[in-house]
């Protein structure tokens, strides 16, 4: 198990796990109760911080899964995503609608990235 590194481990989960040169992030959410673009922006800021702590960045994304509380927010969330994702380095991505932890959450993103 020494080849597994956990970042910000808690009782229920770690915010990130590194194994075999891959970083797996827990779902990142934005500011509860804020509008979709604010939530997307703050969730992606959390992604940036965790990737930096793991020793990588968004140019090394492999996969992203985006959950929206309502697909009516798809275009607005994509505006934030498109401004954030590293040009020329988009990951594979899926986006779907899901009932999130509480009605205050509109956006959640799960990321997998490679270490340099």
WOSULUR-V576769 format. One record per backbone hydrogen bond with DSSP energy under -1.0 kcal/mol. NH is the residue of the N-H (numbers start at 1). CO is the residue of the C=O. If there is no record, write none. Layout:
# WOSULUR-V576769
NH:CO
NH:CO
This chain:
# WOSULUR-V576769
4:1
5:18
7:16
10:13
15:7
16:7
17:24
18:5
19:22
22:19
23:113
24:17
25:111
26:15
28:109
33:104
34:31
39:35
40:36
41:37
42:38
43:39
44:40
45:41
46:42
47:43
48:44
49:45
50:46
51:47
52:48
53:49
54:50
56:51
60:57
61:58
62:112
63:112
64:92
65:110
66:94
67:108
68:96
69:106
73:70
74:71
77:73
78:74
79:75
80:76
81:77
82:78
83:79
84:80
85:81
89:86
92:62
94:64
96:66
98:68
105:102
108:67
109:28
110:65
112:63
113:23
114:60
115:21
